[in-house]
Amino acid sequence: MSLRARLAVFYTTIVGGILLLFGVAVYGAVSFSLTEQVDNILVGAVDDIWPDIFVDSSGTLGFDASSTQELTPGIIYQIWGRDKSLKYTNTPRLNIPLDSAGLNATQPLFRDINLDTAFGTVHLRSLTVPLVVGQSSRSVGTLQVATSMAVVDATQRSLLVVLVTGTLIAMVVAGLAGWIITRQALAPLGDVTQVALQITRADDLSRRIPYSGPPGDEVGQLISAFNQTLSRLENLFLTQRRFLADVGHELRTPLTVIRGNVDLMRRMDQLDVESMDSIQSEVDRLTRMVGDLLLLAQAESGKLPLDRRLVELDTLVLEVLQQMSVLARDRLKMRLGDIDQVLVCGDYDRLKQVLVNLIGNAIRYTPAGGEIVIGLGKETSSARITVSDTGPGIPAEDLPYIFERFYRGEKSRTRQSDGKGYGLGLSIAYWIVRNHGGSIEVSSVQGEGTTFCVWLPLAQGDCSEVEVQV
């Protein structure tokens, strides 16, 4: 059964249940009210008859019927003696007790009875009142009054027909309304299904589900979430496609060099030292690339191995600055800006890798005569490392993507001087910093330079308790 049909059945069942309870309550209340009115009529009849019943000096039960003309129409009464003989009645043809079991009652008794007569079975409501005299409450007979329940029965039947018919009509209307409403409400879900099937068949993640209803309702939120998921999947698919293309491109160059050198040595039929050095260089490059890719895979899965301990960032910065100055030689000016003594909890080698990547990029892309400044400081509960250069800067449209694997803007490609980079350094730095519970930011102005800022939480207590945000 479809969801639409289940909801329609559910609505119909709920409405039917409510109307059933309401109908039972109405039927019971009306029946009780009508019965109470009949009982009041019977009590009034007893009050009218009672004063005319007497016992003479000989102990004989008597009755003055002169006032019975004032009784409510439809009232039947019988006066029975102590010996169970009928003394007086206003219906001579009815010589059997109205309520046989009630003749032995010692208290007033109301009962519904079905009396068999020559005209058929009659439904009556009776009141039996024992007749007693004296302080000893000696029984001298029994008074029974009754009236027909035909009007009450007819009213109950009519009411029952109305309630049952109304309930059935209301359930049918509720079912149709529920079907129509759920059909309109769930129609967008059919669109979701169709779009999902079309995407599956055509592998077209660019499609989105249109929705004209209120965006804040449940269906609108579902479609919005589904469209966002499609957008993320499309971005991931495109990123993966670009990643595979970039990996193929980066692998093709060293493999081409290796193959060319091997072919050269085959033609020469001897080992060539220069060719072997070139092959070794390209193999080292491939090894570094594979290692970096594995490192990124570990970082993105949250399983980056980190040897956490107290790290003196000022010592680390000075060490990296000294080592990287050798690469800069006399082509660039490298200097230390503001520096402070800072302790963080982290992996010394991984943090060093971050600084090496950032400073290496600055050296690679800063033209001769430029300057690179490395700074270290504190702000509230975080350490701040800055690497600034006076290079040509990064275009604003490239800034959101520079931490993606293998991403390079066109101007970055033209600035590359050694051709050995393969676009993983910033991605590795980003994930290492994230796995240390920090963040990395970049700001750049074209023609003026670029500044990378690394934020790390200061050491507080045991380094094993540092929270990592992956």
N, C-alpha and C positions, 0 to 999 in steps of 0.2 A: 504494500500500500504506500502510495506517495505521501510526502510530507504534507502536501496540500489537502489530501483526503483525510489524513490523520488529524490535522488541525480542525477541519470541518466537522468531523465526527466528535472531536473533543468539545468544540463549541456547542454542538447539538446536545451532547450528553450533559454538559453543564447546565444549559438552559432547561432541558427536560427535567433534570434533577431538582433545580430550584423551583420550577413550576409544580412539580409533583409535591414537594414539601409544602409549597404555598397552597395548593389545592387541598391537600389533606387537612391543613390547618383551617382553611375556609369552610370546608365541608363539616369538620368537627364542630367549629364554632356555630355555624348555622343550625346544625342538628341539635346541639345543646340548647341554643336559644329557643328553637321551636318547641322542643320537649319541655323546657322550663315554662313556656307560655301555656302549654296544655296542662301541665301540673298545676299551675296557678288557677286555671279554669276549674279543674277537678276540686281543688281545695275550696274555691268559692262555692261550688255546688254543695260540698259537704257542709260548709257554713250555713248555706240556705236551708238544707234539709235538717240539720241537727236540732234546731229548736222545736221542730214539729214531732220529734220522736219522744215518747213518754212511756212510763211504766205505771199501770194502775195499781190500786190497792191490793189486788189479788196477785200481783207480780206478773201480769200479762203485758207483753210488749205491744204498744199501740203507736199509731202514726196518723197525724192530721195532714191529709193530702191536699187541703184546700189552697196552700201557698205554693205548691210545686209548679203552678203555671208560670211563675217568675223565673224558673230555671233557664239557664242558657240553652238555646236550641242544640239538639244533638247529644244531650246528656242522658245517659241511661243509669238508673239507680235500682238497686235491690236491697231489701232489708230482710235478713235471714234471722230466724230465731235460734235460740240456744240449741235446739234439737235439729239444727240444720234444715229446717223447713222454711220455704219461701213465704214470707209474711206479706210484703208489699213490693210492688214494682210498677214502673210506668211503661213497661213493655211486656204485657201479659203473654205474648207468644214466645218470649224468651224465658223459659222456666228452669234453665240450668244456670249454675253459678257463673258469674262473669270471670271469676278467678277461683277455681276449686281449691288450689293450694293455699290461697290467701285466707280461706275461712278459718283456719287455725291460727292466724297471726295474732300476736298479743300486742303489736305496735302498728301504727299506720304504715301501710306498705304500698309503694308504687310499683307497677309491673307492666311490661308490654306483653300482650297476649294475642294469640291467634285463635279466634273463636269460630268453631264450625257451626254454621247455621243452615237453614233450608235454602238460603240464597248463596251459599258458598262460604269460604273462609274469610273472616273479617279481622283486620288488624285493629286492635283497640289498645288504649292506654287506660289502666284501671288504678283506682285508689281504694284500698280496703282499710276500714276503720273499725276496730272492735268496740262494741257498745257495752259500757260498764256502768254500774250504779253503786252508790255508797262508798264509804271510806275503805271498805274491803276490796273495792274494785271488782265486784262480782260481775261476771260476764252474763249479759242477757240477750246477746245477739251480735250480728255483724252487719255493717253498712258497706255496700260496694257501689262505687260510681265509676262510670267509664265513658269514654267518648272515642269516636273514630279517629284513626291516624291517617286517613286517606289523604287529607290535604298536606300533612307533613310528609307522607311518603311521596306524593307527587312533586312536592317542592324539592325533596332530596334527589329524586330522579332527574328532574330538570337541571338542578344545580350540578349533578354528576355529569350529565351530558354536556353542559356548558363547559365545565372544567376540563373534561377529557378532550372535547373538541378544540377548545382554546389551547390546551397544552400541545396537542398534535400539530395544530396550525403554527403555533409559536416555534415548535421544534423544526418544522419544515422551513419556515422563514429564516430561523437562525442558521440552519444548515446551508441554505442557499446564500444567505448573507456572508456566512463564514467562508464558503467556497469562493465567492466573488472577491471578498476582501483579501483573503490569503493569496488568491491568484494574482491580484494587483500587487500585493506586498512582496510576493516571492518571484514575480516576473523578472526582476533584475538578477536573481540567482540563476534563472535559466540563461540569461545573457552571459553570466560568469561561466557557466558550463560550456556554452557554445564557444566563447572566446578561448577558454582553456583547451578545448578540443581542437580548435583551429590552430592555436599556437603549437599544440603537440604535432598536428599533421604537417604544418608548414614551417615549424621551427622559426616562427616570427615573433620575437620577444618585444618588438616595437609596438605591438597592438596594445590598446588600453580599453577598458570597459566603460562605456558612456553611462551616466546616471543623471537623471533629471530631477530626482526626488530631493528631499531635505538631506543635506550632507551630514547632519548631526544625528540622524537616526541610526539604528543598528545596521540596516542594510547599507546605508551610505558609508558608515564606518568600515564595514566589511569590504565594500568595493574599493574604498580608498586604500585600505591596507593591502588588498590584492594588487591594485595598480602600483603601489609603492614596492611591493615584492617583485612585480614584473620589471619595474625600473631598476631595482637592485640586481635582479638576475641578468637583465640586459647589460648593465654596466660590468658585472662580473664576467659575463660571456665575452664582451668586447675586450675587457682587460686580459682575460685568458688568451683570446685570439692574438692580441697585440704582444702578450708575453711570449707566446710560442713563436710568433714571427721574429721577435727581438732575439730570443734564444737561438733560433736558427741562424739569424744574421750574425750574431756574435760567435757562434760555433763555426760558421762557414769560413771566416777569415783565418783563424789559426789552423784549421784543418787544411785549407788551401795552401797555406805556407808550408805546413808539414809535408803535404803531398808533393808540392813543387820541389822541395829540397830532396825528398826521397827519390823522385824521378831524376833529378840532376845527378845524384850520386850513382844511380843505376846506369845512366848514360856514360858517366865518367868511369864507372866500374872501379871506384875507389872511395874511401871515406874522405869527406871534406870537413875540416874542423869548423869552418865558418858555418856550413850548413847544419852541422850537428849542434852548434851553439844556438842557431836560430830555432831548430826543432825543440831543443831543451827550453828555450824561452817561451815558445808557444805552448808546450806541455805544461810548464809552470803556470802559465796564464789560465789554461783550461782547468788545472787543479784548483787554482784560487777561485775560479768561477763556480765550479761544482761545490767547493767548500762553502762559499758564500750562499749559494742557493739552499744547501742543506741547513745552514744557519738560519736563513730566513724562514724556511719551513718549520723549524723548531720554534722560532720566535712567534710565528703566527698561530701555531697550535698551543702556545702557552707552556711549552716544555723546553724552553731555552735553559740549558744548564748554567747556573751562576754560582760562583764561589763567593758567597757573601762574607764580607769582613769589613772592618773599619778602613776607609781609604782617605788619605790626606790629599785632597784635590790640589792643593797648592804645590805639593811635591810632584804630583802627576803632571800638572800643567808645565812646570819647569822642565821636567824630563822630556816631554813630547816636544816642547819648543826647541830644546837643544838638538834633538834628533832631526826635526824637520828643517832646521836652519841649514843643515847640510844640503838638502834638496834645493833650497832657495838660492844658495850660493850668493853671488854678488848681484844677481838679477833683480832680486826683491829685497825690500827692507822688512824684517820681522822684528817686532818689539813687544814687550810685555806692558799691558796697560795697568789699571788698578788691580791689585791682587790682595786677597785676604786669606787667613788661615781657616780652612773649611774641612770638616769631617763629614763623610757620608757613609752609608752602608751600601756596599756594592761589590761587584767583581772588578778587580783592578785591571785585568787584561781587557775585559770588554769595554770598560770606560776609556781605556787608552785607545782602543780601536775606534771609538766614536771621535775622539779628538784627532786621531791620525786621519780619519776620513774627511772631517771638516776642514782641517788645515791643508790636507793634500788637495782638496778641491780648490781652496783659495789660492794655493800656489799654482795650480794648473791653469786657472782661468784669469789670473791677474797678470796684466801685461808688464813688461820690463819697466823698472823704475817705480812700480807700485808699492803699496805698503799693506802689511797684514798685522793686525793688533789682536792680541789674546788677552782677555780680562777674566777675573774671578772675584765674586763677591757674594754677599748674603742679603736676602730680603725676607723678613719675617722668619718662616720655618723652612725656607728653601735656599739651596745654593744656585747661583747663576753663573754659567760659563758663556762667554761671548767670543765669537770668532768673526772679525770684521775685515773686509778687504776693500781695495779701491778699484776693483775690476769694473767691467762694463755693466754689471748688474744683470738681473733676471727679469724678463718681460712679465708684466702683471698677469697675463693670461696663463703663464706657465707655473706661477707660484703654487696654485692648489695641487699640482701634480708632481712636484719635484721629488717627493718621497716615494713615488711609485717605482716599481722595478723596471729598469731599462728605459725610464722616461728621460728624454732630452728634448728641449725646445730647439728650434732651428738655429738660433744664435748660439746656444750652448754647443751645438755640433761644430759650428764654424770656429768657436773659441778653442776647441780641444786641440792641443798641440802635439801630444805624444801618441794619440790613437790607441792607447792601451786601456783606457777606461771602458767599463761595460755597464754602467748605469745601476750598480747595486750598492754603492757606498752609502748614499743617503738613506736608502731603504733599510740597510743594516743598522745605521746609526739611529734611525727612528725607532725600530723595534727594540734595540738594546736599551734605549732611554725609557721606552714604555714599560719594559720588563723590570726596570728599576723603580717603577712608580713615579716617573717624571714625565716631562713633555719637552718637545723641541719646537721652536718657532723660527720663522725666517722673515726678514724684511729686506726689501731691495728697491733701489731707485736706479733706473737705467742711466748709465753714464756717470754714476757716482759710487756705486759699490753695493755690496751685500753683507748683511749681518745675520749670523745664526746664533740663536740663544738657547742654551740647554738648561732646563730647570730640573733639579734633583732634590728630594727631601733630605733635610739634615739628619744626621745620625742621632737617634734618641733611644737609649737603652740597648737591648739585645738586638743585633742585626738580624737574627733569625725571625724576628717578629715584624719585619717591615712588610707592609701590604703592597702588593703588586697590582697595577692596573694594566691589564693586557688588552 
